[in-house]
Amino acid sequence: MSLHLIKLCVGISSVEELEACRTSRGRHSAGFDHEIHVHRTRMMPRRGGEIIGEGSLYWVIRGKIQCRQTIVGLEASTDADGKSCCDIQMLTQIVRTVPQPKRPFQGWRYLPGKDAPADLDLGVNTENDLQIADELARLGLI
């Protein structure tokens, strides 16, 4: 069973805005064969070994889990004030998920694989598929 992280995407109102924000911040390739995004958070997950490679960071946007990014590394770091922190290293691909309501919380939380929403298989009519999935989630049917 895989283990994931879940985090609020503060200041972002849509998956498209997250994608634009990630593009504008740039990408890194520090020691990887591929480009990655890095998200800095205060605490290092103690169960990091269960997350790296198989886990993802699920993003909560506007009260719903809406997408995820695969975690490829967790690196201890120090911020500009000299405080310890954790850099979550993720693949650049943002995968949409079936929308799942989630109440606000602080920081990040562990998300067991059995509780993680499924990836959203978008067909030809992407905008319509997203609206239908959102409505089904609102009604508690998915």
C-alpha angles and dihedrals in degrees: 000000000000125000124218140183125236125202139173113250097222117203094011120110102185144016088251090056090050090051091049091047092050091049093051093050092056132225135270133213099191103164095332130112089227138041118272140191119229125211117188120215132172103242131052113228110245090209093053093130089064092051107044114096098002103043132077138204107243113207122217109210121180094346097313136088100243109162147001142211124209113247114227099170148003116210129187110231143163124240127222091273093054095253120138118250142159128251110211107208114205140174112262093237113101111207118202116227135199102278111257123183115242129179120229119274136168125257117342131317135202115257116199114223092243090060097045117108118246122255113266113243103213116205130196095294097056098170093050091046090054092049092049093047091048092051093047090050091049089054091048094242097124 
